């Protein structure tokens, strides 16, 4: 009895105080003029000390609301309703406060403005629909802080050490300023060069496709967020610039400069940089990602028989050469402006580059063929590459009237490339007997030109949701490449005795061209308040040619007919599509199909062979999404698509540079059909700062285009292409994160699983290669004015098997760790360091473990009144452990390779940033 009483007493002591700590706030929101209850009014409770959102709710249909189970503290209550003045009240709660505010009278904004000018404090965080708005001045930052420092202060937003942003657990790849691109939409530029004290508000919302913005028809759940930064009036006109110069006074350097001016809608900028330590630098990251205007591209398979609409013309101008030691020079300029009350707009982006690289590599591979024979190959190569080019992209937009718009977008590019290489290799069988050896010297020169564009017309009607869009897209591409190669191959008999050497001194002349014209008409009609129909018609006609001629240089450049081919094809594709969408309060149901009728003509000109085909392909789709609360959703969908073989797989040409490797096209390939099922779940809780998302997908392919390879006892390989069934994949993953705004701590755990089965033919036997991989990626970061610390872990396990046999057990494991941080020292000095640890333990395939620690650090000193100058000393790879090494496990083959890398170096440099506004701050 005494024991039971003691238990009751202890439980009472522990839980009665907790039960007593239940403060609450309630009231009724009404309109003072119309005397009606304001249902769905937004109720926000904010912690007065740190401006963190504690609770949010909506008023019921009768205007009532209640915030229960509140802790002791000082709060600000904010109530908002469209066209009504915000209700703001400070409230002090004790452990048992019962605040009944009774009837809360909301005043109409227009009435108040007619009577008196109101000066009210805006709440720190506002929520309207899916948009979260942060009031910048409510979040304290250090003097001279930039936009990146401010974003790190905002609840629900994470910025890592490289400037990558997440909002509500979703990636942010677009950052706008006053609704416009800030010299392009790359988030890094505005983060680095806009001052925090210039920002008025920060908006965060889901990214929508162009089609969804116009029609409201949802294509899929958004996987990205957009940040829109609203500047204060006195900060809308200004200038940004940076100059960067660092060197080790011997071999390595990093030089760059950028300057830009923005004044209203006008933006003008220029940049240039050169370095030989990496392909990235501050200046490069700042502006070299400038692109042309985005538009929905009407894409067609290489033979024209599959059509899809791809959102965004996102292809970057990749002028960079291959891996190894780089020497990178890039330059460019940007211009954009709007005139006549924003009725006329123009944007131009120019970019040029002169980039080169040098690479020495080695490789070692082991492979297994069906009869049980294993081959051990090793080789070395040396390669030098150079790529030069220029591109110009832009758009002109005309606002014809309040309901119609015309935009003309274009992109033009030219590129020259050259390379020189030397390689040697040898292969032995499992008994250690030599089967072949090879040496090759080669050089090549190439040129490519491309032009693409879009003329887009959008007409909105007075009926909401009724929209007509028309697009016309011309495109032209030309490629020319010449390669000289001197190849000598030695084959050996079964006892290791060398046979007659095979010498090939060839000139390969490859020329290809592609000209196309496409158009699309789309019409959206709202059938009811919740039901809408989108129907469209597209066509695309393509004329392509491919000339691959091979000449024997030892015979006076005599053409080798068996290795040469001139291949042409023309096609015309008609596409009809219809999508029906029902949008309920909580769910959206979408379904439709696309029918593609294609006629094309293939002409093997040299052999006078023609192939004509005509057929219809179908691409059905359906999806269902359901809202989970205010900021969560679950969606499931299916889509099917037809994919055609590309021209390289179809062209009936025997491509041989080395007698060890031969590729033959197959003009009889059939189209494949891809089936994809997907499930996505995501949620974000603003008040608890918890986000989570997960995904699951399954894909299988019918009539997949697969390789059919024959390997003989000398390891000579001949590959062609066939149609096979059996290709499939399963993928799943997700992430869960929790932020603690009060202490600026972010935690996250990511995971994913992938399973793939590929099918192929090897020596006339069906080979199914399965690959499965799992990874865990925990991360924790903390950011303060005085210091920051971030720790990332990646644990990766993979397994690969082949039905014809597996080299060893096909398993591989590695784990990587990255620790980085910085500390702000007195006298405007900063110390930054990072350690990257990579562990690849020994396994059945590789007897040697590879463990590497890369330690980098820098010390910087900011100078001058506004700290616009920075002197920095940095050191890369302090421990001297960097190696260019990689290895793989892939069913019936394993391999490892090395390549050139940049060793330890020390740089001394200076960075000068000059940013400001043309309009001075108002005196208070």
C-alpha positions in Angstrom: 0.0 0.0 0.0 2.8 2.4 1.0 4.6 1.5 -2.3 1.5 2.4 -4.3 1.0 5.7 -2.5 4.6 6.6 -3.1 4.2 5.8 -6.8 1.1 8.0 -7.1 2.9 10.8 -5.2 5.9 10.7 -7.6 3.7 10.7 -10.7 1.7 13.6 -9.3 4.9 15.6 -8.7 6.2 14.9 -12.2 3.0 15.4 -14.2 0.7 17.7 -12.4 2.9 20.8 -13.1 3.0 19.8 -16.7 -0.8 19.5 -16.8 -1.1 22.9 -15.3 1.2 24.5 -17.9 -1.5 25.0 -20.5 -1.8 28.6 -21.5 -4.2 29.4 -24.4 -5.4 32.3 -26.5 -8.8 32.4 -28.2 -11.1 34.9 -29.9 -13.5 35.7 -32.7 -12.4 37.6 -35.8 -15.1 39.9 -37.3 -15.5 42.7 -39.9 -16.3 46.0 -38.2 -18.3 47.4 -41.1 -20.2 44.4 -42.4 -20.4 42.8 -39.0 -19.6 39.4 -40.5 -17.3 36.7 -39.1 -14.0 36.4 -41.0 -13.5 32.7 -41.6 -10.1 31.4 -42.6 -8.3 34.4 -41.1 -4.6 33.7 -40.7 -3.5 33.5 -37.0 0.2 33.7 -36.3 1.9 33.6 -32.9 5.5 34.8 -33.0 8.1 34.6 -30.2 9.0 38.3 -29.5 12.6 37.5 -28.5 13.8 35.8 -31.7 10.9 36.3 -34.2 10.5 32.6 -34.6 7.0 31.4 -35.6 5.6 29.4 -32.7 2.1 28.5 -33.9 -0.1 29.2 -36.9 -3.8 28.5 -37.4 -6.9 29.5 -39.4 -10.1 30.8 -38.0 -13.1 28.5 -38.2 -16.2 29.2 -40.4 -17.7 31.3 -37.5 -14.5 33.3 -37.1 -13.4 31.5 -33.9 -9.9 30.4 -33.2 -7.9 29.0 -30.3 -4.2 28.4 -29.7 -3.9 25.9 -26.9 -1.0 24.3 -24.9 1.2 27.4 -25.1 4.3 27.8 -23.0 5.2 30.7 -20.7 6.7 33.6 -22.6 6.3 36.9 -24.5 4.6 36.7 -27.9 3.3 38.8 -30.7 -0.1 37.8 -32.0 -0.7 38.7 -35.7 -4.1 38.3 -37.5 -4.4 38.9 -41.2 -7.2 38.8 -43.7 -7.3 40.0 -47.3 -8.1 43.7 -47.7 -8.1 44.1 -43.9 -5.5 45.9 -41.8 -3.3 43.5 -39.8 -4.2 43.1 -36.2 -1.0 43.0 -34.0 -0.9 42.6 -30.3 1.9 41.8 -27.8 0.9 39.2 -25.2 2.6 38.0 -22.0 1.8 34.5 -21.0 2.3 32.8 -17.7 2.1 29.0 -17.1 -1.7 29.1 -16.8 -2.8 32.2 -18.8 -6.2 32.1 -20.3 -6.5 34.9 -22.8 -10.0 35.4 -24.2 -9.7 38.3 -26.6 -13.5 38.2 -27.3 -14.5 39.9 -30.6 -11.5 41.1 -32.6 -12.7 43.9 -34.9 -10.7 44.0 -38.2 -10.7 47.4 -40.1 -10.8 47.7 -43.9 -7.5 49.1 -45.2 -9.2 51.6 -47.5 -11.3 53.0 -44.6 -8.2 53.5 -42.5 -6.2 55.2 -45.2 -9.0 57.7 -45.8 -9.0 58.6 -42.2 -5.4 58.5 -41.0 -2.0 57.4 -42.1 -1.1 54.3 -40.1 2.5 53.3 -39.3 2.5 49.7 -38.2 5.2 47.2 -37.6 5.1 44.3 -40.1 5.3 40.8 -38.6 8.5 38.9 -39.0 6.9 35.9 -40.9 3.7 35.9 -42.9 2.1 33.0 -44.7 -0.4 33.3 -47.6 -1.3 30.2 -49.4 2.0 28.4 -50.3 4.1 31.5 -50.0 6.1 32.4 -46.9 7.3 36.0 -46.5 10.1 37.0 -44.1 10.5 40.6 -43.0 14.2 41.1 -43.4 14.7 43.8 -40.7 13.2 41.4 -38.1 16.3 39.2 -38.3 19.5 40.7 -36.9 22.7 40.2 -38.8 26.3 41.4 -38.4 27.5 44.7 -39.9 28.4 44.5 -43.6 26.5 41.2 -43.9 25.5 39.9 -47.3 22.3 38.2 -48.4 23.7 34.8 -47.7 24.2 35.8 -44.0 20.6 36.9 -43.9 19.2 33.7 -45.5 21.0 31.7 -42.8 19.0 33.5 -40.2 15.6 32.7 -41.7 13.7 29.8 -40.1 13.3 26.9 -42.6 16.1 28.0 -44.9 19.5 26.3 -45.0 22.6 27.5 -46.8 25.6 25.2 -46.9 29.3 26.3 -47.1 29.2 26.2 -51.0 26.1 28.5 -51.1 23.6 25.7 -52.0 20.2 26.6 -50.6 17.3 24.5 -49.3 13.9 25.9 -48.2 11.5 23.6 -46.5 13.7 20.7 -47.4 13.6 21.4 -51.2 16.4 22.7 -53.4 16.5 26.3 -54.4 18.0 26.7 -57.9 16.3 30.0 -58.8 16.8 33.2 -56.8 15.0 36.3 -58.2 15.4 39.9 -57.2 12.1 41.9 -57.3 10.7 39.1 -59.4 13.4 39.4 -62.1 16.6 37.5 -62.8 19.6 39.2 -61.1 22.1 38.8 -64.0 20.7 35.3 -64.4 18.8 33.2 -61.9 21.8 31.4 -60.3 21.4 31.8 -56.5 25.1 32.4 -55.7 25.5 35.8 -57.4 22.8 37.6 -55.4 23.9 35.9 -52.2 27.4 37.1 -52.4 27.0 40.6 -53.7 23.7 42.0 -52.3 23.9 43.5 -48.8 21.5 42.3 -46.2 20.6 45.8 -45.2 19.3 46.4 -48.8 16.6 43.7 -48.4 13.0 44.5 -47.5 11.4 41.0 -47.7 12.2 37.5 -48.7 9.5 35.3 -50.4 9.7 31.5 -50.7 7.3 29.5 -52.9 7.1 26.4 -55.0 8.6 26.5 -58.5 6.0 26.0 -61.3 6.5 25.0 -64.9 5.7 27.6 -67.6 2.6 25.6 -68.5 1.3 25.5 -64.9 1.9 29.2 -64.5 -0.1 30.0 -67.6 -2.9 27.4 -67.3 -3.0 26.3 -63.7 -2.9 22.7 -64.8 -0.5 20.9 -62.5 2.0 18.6 -64.2 3.7 17.1 -61.1 4.6 18.0 -57.5 7.2 20.7 -57.4 10.6 19.4 -56.3 12.1 22.9 -56.1 11.5 26.2 -54.3 12.0 29.7 -55.6 13.3 32.6 -53.5 12.3 36.1 -54.5 14.2 38.9 -52.7 12.4 42.3 -52.5 14.8 45.2 -52.2 14.2 48.4 -50.3 13.3 51.4 -52.5 16.7 53.0 -52.0 18.5 49.8 -53.0 16.9 49.1 -56.3 19.6 51.0 -58.2 23.2 50.1 -57.6 26.4 48.4 -58.7 28.4 45.3 -57.9 31.9 44.4 -58.6 34.7 42.1 -57.5 38.4 41.7 -58.4 40.3 38.5 -57.4 44.0 37.8 -57.8 46.0 35.0 -56.1 49.1 33.1 -56.9 51.9 30.9 -55.5 54.4 33.2 -57.3 55.5 30.2 -59.4 53.0 27.9 -61.2 49.4 28.2 -59.9 47.1 31.2 -60.2 43.5 32.3 -59.9 42.6 35.7 -61.6 39.2 37.1 -62.2 37.0 40.3 -62.3 33.4 41.1 -62.6 31.4 44.4 -62.7 27.7 45.0 -63.0 25.2 47.8 -62.9 21.5 47.5 -62.1 19.1 50.4 -62.3 15.4 49.6 -62.3 14.9 47.0 -65.0 18.3 47.8 -66.6 21.1 45.3 -65.9 24.5 45.4 -67.5 27.5 43.3 -66.6 30.8 41.9 -67.8 33.2 39.3 -66.4 36.4 37.4 -67.1 38.7 35.0 -65.3 41.6 32.6 -65.7 42.9 29.9 -63.4 44.8 26.7 -63.6 43.8 25.2 -60.2 40.2 24.1 -60.9 37.3 24.8 -63.2 35.5 26.8 -60.6 36.3 30.1 -58.9 34.3 32.9 -57.2 34.1 34.9 -60.3 33.2 31.9 -62.4 30.5 30.8 -60.0 29.2 34.4 -59.9 28.4 35.0 -63.5 29.6 32.3 -66.0 26.3 30.4 -65.7 24.5 33.0 -67.7 22.0 31.3 -70.1 19.6 32.4 -72.7 15.8 32.6 -72.1 14.0 29.5 -71.1 11.3 28.0 -73.3 9.6 24.6 -73.6 11.6 22.7 -76.2 9.8 20.4 -78.6 12.2 17.4 -78.6 12.3 14.6 -81.0 14.2 11.3 -81.0 17.2 11.2 -83.4 15.1 9.5 -86.1 12.1 11.8 -85.3 9.7 9.1 -84.1 9.3 10.2 -80.4 8.3 13.6 -79.4 8.3 15.3 -76.0 8.0 18.7 -74.5 10.9 19.5 -72.3 10.6 22.4 -69.9 13.3 25.0 -70.1 16.2 25.5 -72.5 18.7 24.8 -69.7 21.7 23.5 -71.6 24.8 25.4 -70.5 27.6 26.2 -72.9 30.1 23.5 -71.9 33.3 24.8 -73.3 35.4 23.0 -70.6 37.8 20.3 -71.8 38.2 16.8 -70.2 39.7 15.9 -66.8 43.3 16.4 -65.7 45.3 19.6 -65.1 43.2 22.6 -66.4 44.0 26.0 -67.8 40.6 27.8 -67.9 39.8 31.2 -69.4 36.2 32.4 -69.6 34.7 35.8 -70.4 31.3 37.2 -71.0 28.7 40.0 -70.8 25.0 40.4 -69.9 22.4 43.0 -70.9 18.8 43.2 -70.0 16.2 46.0 -69.9 12.5 46.8 -70.2 11.0 49.8 -71.8 7.5 51.5 -72.4 6.0 50.5 -69.0 7.4 47.0 -69.3 5.7 46.4 -72.6 9.0 45.8 -74.4 11.9 43.7 -72.9 15.3 42.4 -74.1 17.9 40.1 -72.7 21.3 39.2 -74.1 24.0 36.9 -72.8 27.4 36.5 -74.4 30.0 34.0 -73.3 33.4 33.0 -74.6 36.1 30.5 -73.5 39.6 29.3 -74.3 40.2 26.2 -72.1 42.8 23.4 -72.2 43.8 20.5 -70.1 46.6 17.9 -69.7 46.0 14.4 -68.4 48.2 11.3 -67.8 46.2 8.3 -66.8 46.6 4.6 -66.1 44.0 1.8 -66.0 43.8 -1.8 -64.9 40.7 -4.0 -65.7 39.6 -7.6 -65.2 36.8 -9.1 -67.2 35.1 -12.5 -67.5 33.4 -14.0 -70.6 30.9 -16.9 -70.7 33.4 -19.7 -71.3 35.1 -18.8 -68.0 38.1 -17.1 -69.6 39.3 -14.0 -67.7 41.3 -11.1 -69.2 43.6 -8.8 -67.3 44.2 -5.5 -69.1 46.4 -2.6 -68.2 47.4 0.6 -70.0 48.6 4.1 -69.9 47.7 7.3 -71.8 48.7 10.9 -72.2 46.2 13.5 -73.6 46.1 17.2 -74.3 42.9 19.0 -75.2 41.9 22.5 -76.1 38.5 24.0 -76.6 37.6 27.5 -77.7 34.1 28.9 -78.4 31.6 31.7 -78.2 27.9 31.8 -77.6 25.2 34.4 -77.8 21.7 33.8 -76.3 18.9 36.2 -75.8 15.2 37.1 -76.1 13.0 40.0 -77.0 9.5 40.2 -75.5 6.5 42.3 -76.6 3.5 42.9 -74.5 0.9 43.4 -77.3 -2.0 44.2 -74.9 -3.2 43.3 -71.4 -4.0 39.7 -72.5 -1.4 38.8 -75.2 2.3 38.5 -75.3 4.9 37.7 -78.0 8.5 36.5 -77.2 11.3 35.7 -79.6 14.2 33.7 -78.1 17.4 32.6 -79.8 20.7 30.9 -79.2 23.8 30.7 -81.4 27.1 29.0 -80.7 30.3 28.0 -82.3 33.1 25.8 -80.9 36.5 24.6 -82.0 38.3 21.7 -80.4 41.7 20.0 -80.8 43.4 17.2 -79.1 46.6 15.0 -79.2 46.9 11.7 -77.5 49.2 8.7 -77.0 48.2 5.4 -75.4 49.5 1.9 -74.9 47.9 -1.2 -73.4 48.4 -5.0 -73.1 46.1 -7.8 -72.2 46.9 -11.2 -70.6 44.5 -14.2 -70.0 43.9 -15.8 -66.6 47.0 -18.0 -67.1 49.2 -15.0 -67.5 49.8 -15.5 -71.3 49.9 -12.4 -73.4 46.9 -12.2 -75.9 47.3 -8.6 -77.3 49.1 -5.3 -77.1 48.3 -2.0 -78.6 50.0 1.4 -79.2 48.2 4.4 -80.7 49.1 8.0 -81.6 46.4 10.4 -82.6 45.3 14.0 -83.1 42.0 15.6 -84.0 40.5 18.9 -84.9 36.8 19.7 -84.8 34.3 22.5 -85.3 30.7 22.7 -84.4 28.0 25.4 -85.0 24.5 25.5 -83.6 21.5 27.8 -83.8 18.1 27.4 -82.1 15.2 29.7 -81.4 11.6 30.0 -80.4 8.8 32.4 -81.4 6.2 32.1 -78.7 2.7 33.7 -78.6 0.4 33.6 -75.5 -3.2 34.8 -75.6 -5.2 34.9 -72.4 -9.0 35.4 -72.6 -11.3 37.2 -70.2 -12.6 33.8 -69.0 -10.1 32.8 -66.3 -8.0 29.8 -67.3 -8.8 30.0 -71.0 -5.4 30.3 -72.8 -4.0 29.8 -76.3 -0.3 29.3 -76.8 1.6 29.0 -80.1 5.3 28.2 -80.5 7.5 28.0 -83.6 11.0 26.6 -83.2 13.8 26.5 -85.9 17.1 24.7 -85.2 20.3 24.0 -87.1 23.4 22.1 -86.1 26.6 21.3 -88.0 29.6 19.3 -86.8 32.9 18.5 -88.5 35.8 16.5 -87.1 39.0 15.1 -88.6 41.2 12.6 -86.7 44.6 11.2 -87.6 45.5 7.9 -85.9 48.4 5.6 -86.2 47.6 2.3 -84.5 49.7 -0.8 -84.2 48.1 -3.9 -82.7 50.0 -7.2 -81.9 48.0 -10.4 -81.4 49.4 -13.6 -79.8 48.6 -17.2 -80.2 47.5 -19.6 -77.4 51.2 -20.1 -76.4 52.0 -16.3 -76.3 53.9 -16.2 -79.6 53.3 -12.9 -81.5 51.5 -13.1 -84.8 51.8 -10.7 -87.7 51.5 -7.1 -86.4 48.4 -5.1 -87.6 49.3 -1.5 -88.6 46.6 1.1 -89.4 47.4 4.7 -90.4 43.9 6.2 -90.9 42.3 9.6 -91.4 38.7 9.8 -90.2 36.5 12.5 -91.6 33.2 12.8 -89.8 30.6 15.4 -90.8 27.0 15.7 -89.6 24.2 18.2 -89.9 20.7 18.5 -88.6 18.0 21.1 -89.6 14.6 21.1 -88.1 11.4 23.1 -87.8 8.8 22.5 -85.1 5.6 24.1 -84.0 3.1 23.6 -81.2 -0.4 24.9 -80.6 -2.0 24.4 -77.2 -5.4 25.4 -75.9 -6.7 25.3 -72.3 -10.4 25.5 -71.5 -11.9 25.6 -68.0 -14.9 23.2 -68.2 -16.0 24.1 -64.7 -14.6 25.7 -61.6 -12.6 22.5 -60.9 -12.4 20.7 -64.2 -10.1 21.9 -67.1 -9.1 20.4 -70.4 -5.8 21.1 -72.3 -5.5 20.0 -75.9 -2.7 20.5 -78.4 -1.2 19.7 -81.7 2.6 19.7 -82.5 4.6 18.8 -85.5 8.4 18.6 -86.2 10.2 17.9 -89.4 13.9 17.0 -89.4 16.5 16.6 -92.1 19.7 15.0 -91.0 22.8 13.6 -92.5 25.9 11.7 -91.3 29.1 11.3 -93.3 31.7 9.0 -91.8 34.6 8.5 -94.2 37.8 6.7 -93.5 41.0 7.0 -95.5 44.3 5.0 -95.6 47.1 7.5 -95.1 49.7 4.9 -96.1 48.0 4.7 -99.6 47.8 8.4 -100.3 44.6 8.9 -98.4 42.7 6.3 -100.3 39.1 5.9 -99.2 38.3 2.6 -97.4 34.7 1.8 -98.6 34.1 -0.9 -96.0 34.7 1.6 -93.2 32.9 4.6 -94.9 29.2 5.5 -95.1 26.9 8.4 -96.1 23.6 8.2 -94.3 20.6 10.5 -94.6 17.2 10.5 -93.1 14.1 12.8 -93.2 11.1 12.6 -91.0 7.8 14.3 -90.3 6.1 13.8 -86.9 2.5 14.8 -86.0 1.6 14.9 -82.3 -1.9 15.2 -80.7 -2.4 15.3 -77.0 -5.2 15.9 -74.5 -5.0 16.2 -70.7 -8.0 16.4 -68.4 -7.5 17.7 -64.8 -9.8 17.9 -61.9 -8.7 20.0 -59.0 -10.5 19.5 -55.7 -9.9 21.2 -52.4 -7.5 18.5 -51.2 -6.6 16.5 -54.3 -5.8 16.9 -58.0 -6.5 14.2 -60.5 -4.8 14.4 -64.0 -5.0 12.0 -66.9 -4.3 12.1 -70.6 -2.5 10.7 -73.6 -0.3 11.7 -76.5 -0.5 10.1 -79.9 2.5 10.4 -82.2 2.3 9.7 -86.0 5.6 9.5 -87.7 6.8 8.9 -91.2 10.5 8.8 -92.0 12.9 7.9 -94.8 16.4 6.5 -94.2 18.8 6.5 -97.1 22.1 4.6 -97.1 23.5 6.7 -100.0 26.7 4.8 -100.6 25.0 1.4 -100.8 21.8 2.8 -102.5 19.6 1.2 -99.8 16.4 2.9 -98.5 14.2 2.2 -95.6 10.7 3.8 -95.1 8.7 3.6 -91.9 5.4 4.9 -90.7 3.8 4.2 -87.4 1.9 5.5 -84.4 3.2 5.7 -80.9 1.3 6.3 -77.7 2.4 8.0 -74.5 -0.3 7.7 -71.7 0.0 9.5 -68.4 -2.0 9.7 -65.2 -1.4 11.1 -61.7 -3.1 11.8 -58.4 -1.9 14.2 -55.7 -3.4 14.9 -52.3 -2.6 17.7 -50.0 -1.4 16.9 -46.5 -2.1 19.9 -44.4 -0.9 23.3 -45.5 2.6 22.3 -46.7 2.6 18.6 -47.5 1.4 16.3 -50.3 1.4 12.8 -51.5 1.2 11.9 -55.2 1.3 8.9 -57.4 1.6 8.7 -61.1 2.3 6.6 -64.3 3.6 7.6 -67.6 4.6 5.7 -70.7 6.8 6.8 -73.5 8.2 5.4 -76.8 11.9 5.8 -77.4 13.7 5.3 -80.8 17.2 4.2 -81.5 19.6 7.0 -82.2 21.4 7.5 -85.5 24.7 5.9 -84.2 22.8 2.7 -83.4 21.0 2.7 -86.7 23.7 3.6 -89.2 24.9 0.4 -90.9 28.6 1.2 -90.6 31.5 -0.8 -89.3 33.5 1.8 -87.3 37.0 0.5 -86.7 40.1 2.6 -85.6 41.7 -0.3 -83.7 41.4 -3.9 -84.7 40.5 -4.6 -81.0 37.2 -2.6 -81.1 34.6 -2.7 -83.8 31.1 -1.0 -83.7 28.4 -1.9 -86.2 25.0 -0.2 -86.5 21.7 -2.0 -87.0 19.0 -0.3 -89.2 16.4 -3.0 -88.2 16.1 -1.9 -84.6 12.6 -1.3 -83.3 11.4 1.4 -80.9 11.4 0.6 -77.2 8.6 1.4 -74.7 9.3 2.7 -71.3 6.9 2.3 -68.3 7.3 4.4 -65.2 5.4 4.3 -61.9 6.2 6.8 -59.1 5.1 7.7 -55.6 6.2 10.9 -53.8 5.5 12.1 -50.2 6.7 15.4 -48.7 5.8 17.5 -45.8 7.1 20.6 -44.0 6.1 21.9 -40.6 7.0 25.6 -40.3 6.5 25.9 -36.5 8.5 22.8 -35.6 10.9 23.3 -38.5 10.7 19.7 -39.6 10.7 18.6 -43.2 10.6 15.2 -44.8 10.2 13.7 -48.2 10.4 10.3 -49.7 10.0 8.8 -53.2 9.5 5.4 -54.7 9.7 4.4 -58.4 9.6 1.4 -60.6 10.6 1.4 -64.3 10.6 -1.4 -66.9 11.4 -1.3 -70.6 10.0 -3.4 -73.5 12.1 -3.9 -76.6 15.1 -2.0 -75.0 17.9 -1.2 -77.3 20.8 -3.3 -75.9 24.4 -4.2 -77.0 25.3 -7.5 -78.5 29.0 -8.1 -78.1 31.4 -10.8 -79.3 34.8 -11.3 -77.6 37.3 -13.8 -78.9 40.3 -15.4 -77.3 42.5 -12.4 -78.2 40.0 -10.1 -76.4 38.9 -8.6 -79.8 35.5 -7.0 -79.4 32.8 -6.5 -82.0 29.6 -4.8 -80.8 26.2 -4.2 -82.5 22.7 -3.5 -81.2 19.6 -5.6 -80.7 16.1 -5.3 -79.0 15.7 -7.2 -75.7 13.2 -7.4 -72.9 14.2 -7.5 -69.2 15.5 -4.1 -68.4 14.1 -2.7 -65.2 14.9 -0.5 -62.2 13.6 0.2 -58.7 14.6 3.4 -56.9 13.6 4.7 -53.5 14.9 7.4 -51.1 14.1 10.4 -49.0 15.3 12.8 -46.4 14.2 14.1 -43.0 15.5 17.2 -41.4 15.0 19.3 -38.3 16.1 22.9 -37.8 16.6 24.7 -34.5 16.4 28.4 -35.4 17.2 29.7 -31.9 20.7 28.2 -32.0 21.0 28.2 -35.8 21.4 24.4 -35.9 20.3 22.3 -38.9 20.2 18.5 -38.9 19.4 16.1 -41.8 19.4 12.4 -42.7 19.2 11.4 -46.3 19.0 7.9 -47.7 18.5 6.2 -51.0 18.3 2.7 -52.6 18.7 1.9 -56.3 18.3 -1.4 -58.1 19.0 -1.8 -61.9 18.9 -4.8 -64.2 20.4 -4.3 -67.6 20.3 -6.9 -70.4 22.8 -7.6 -73.2 24.2 -10.3 -75.3 27.8 -11.5 -74.7 29.1 -14.2 -77.0 25.6 -15.2 -78.0 24.5 -15.7 -74.3 22.0 -13.5 -72.6 23.7 -11.5 -69.8 21.7 -9.9 -67.1 23.7 -7.5 -64.9 22.1 -6.4 -61.7 23.4 -3.5 -59.6 22.1 -2.5 -56.2 23.3 0.3 -54.1 22.4 1.9 -50.7 23.6 5.1 -49.1 23.1 7.0 -45.9 23.9 10.7 -45.7 23.7 12.3 -42.3 24.5 16.0 -42.0 24.7 18.6 -39.2 25.6 22.3 -39.4 25.6 25.2 -37.1 26.0 28.9 -38.1 26.7 31.8 -35.8 28.2 35.3 -36.2 31.4 34.1 -34.6 31.8 30.7 -36.0 30.2 28.0 -38.2 30.7 24.2 -38.4 29.4 21.6 -40.8 29.8 17.8 -40.9 28.7 15.6 -43.8 28.8 11.9 -44.0 28.2 9.5 -46.9 28.0 5.8 -46.4 27.8 3.8 -49.7 27.4 0.1 -50.3 27.0 -1.5 -53.7 26.7 -5.0 -55.1 26.9 -6.1 -58.7 26.3 -9.5 -60.3 26.1 -10.9 -63.8 24.3 -14.1 -64.9 27.4 -15.2 -67.0 29.6 -15.0 -63.9 30.9 -12.4 -61.4 34.4 -11.3 -60.8 35.0 -12.0 -57.1 31.8 -11.3 -55.0 30.9 -8.0 -56.8 30.7 -6.0 -53.5 32.1 -2.6 -52.8 31.9 -0.3 -49.8 33.2 3.2 -49.1 32.5 6.0 -46.6 33.3 9.7 -46.9 33.4 12.4 -44.3 33.7 16.1 -44.7 34.2 18.5 -41.8 34.4 22.2 -42.4 34.2 25.3 -40.3 35.3 28.9 -39.9 35.8 31.2 -36.9 35.7 35.0 -37.0 38.7 36.3 -35.1 39.3 39.8 -33.7 40.4 42.6 -36.1 38.1 41.4 -39.0 40.1 38.2 -39.4 38.7 34.9 -40.4 40.1 31.3 -40.3 38.5 28.6 -42.4 39.4 25.0 -42.7 38.0 21.8 -44.2 39.0 18.1 -44.0 37.7 15.6 -46.5 38.2 11.9 -45.5 37.6 9.1 -48.0 37.8 5.5 -46.9 37.7 2.6 -49.4 38.5 -0.6 -47.5 40.1 -3.7 -49.1 37.6 -6.2 -50.4 37.5 -9.4 -52.5 38.2 -7.3 -55.7 40.9 -5.0 -54.4 43.4 -6.1 -51.8 44.7 -2.6 -51.1 42.7 -0.1 -49.0 42.6 3.5 -50.2 42.3 6.0 -47.3 42.8 9.7 -48.1 42.6 12.8 -46.0 42.5 16.2 -47.8 43.0 19.1 -45.5 42.6 22.7 -46.8 42.7 26.0 -44.9 42.9 29.7 -45.3 43.4 32.8 -43.2 41.9 36.1 -44.4 41.9 39.7 -43.2 39.2 42.2 -44.2 40.2 45.8 -44.5 39.0 49.3 -45.2 35.9 51.0 -43.8 33.2 48.7 -45.3 35.6 45.7 -45.3 35.5 45.7 -49.1 39.1 44.4 -49.3 40.2 41.0 -48.3 43.8 39.6 -48.1 43.9 35.9 -48.0 46.5 33.1 -47.6 45.3 29.6 -48.5 46.8 26.2 -48.6 45.4 23.2 -50.4 46.1 19.6 -49.4 48.2 20.3 -46.3 48.9 16.6 -45.7 49.9 16.0 -49.4 47.5 13.0 -49.7 45.5 13.9 -52.8 45.6 11.2 -55.5 43.7 10.9 -58.8 42.3 7.4 -58.2 39.0 5.7 -59.0 37.7 2.1 -59.0 34.5 0.2 -59.9 32.8 -3.1 -59.6 30.4 -4.1 -62.3 29.3 -7.7 -62.4 31.6 -9.5 -64.8 34.2 -6.8 -64.8 36.1 -4.7 -62.3 38.6 -1.9 -62.8 40.7 0.9 -61.3 42.3 4.0 -62.8 44.5 6.9 -62.0 44.7 10.4 -63.6 46.6 13.6 -63.2 45.8 15.8 -60.2 46.9 19.1 -58.7 49.3 18.6 -55.8 49.7 20.7 -52.6 50.0 24.4 -53.2 49.9 27.7 -51.3 48.2 30.9 -52.7 48.5 34.4 -51.5 45.9 36.8 -52.9 43.6 39.7 -52.6 39.9 40.1 -53.2 38.3 43.6 -53.6 34.5 43.9 -53.6 32.9 47.3 -54.5 29.2 47.3 -54.1 26.8 50.1 -53.5 23.7 52.1 -54.5 23.2 55.2 -56.6 20.6 56.5 -54.1 21.9 57.2 -50.6 20.2 55.9 -47.5 17.6 58.2 -46.1 18.6 60.0 -42.9 16.5 58.9 -39.9 
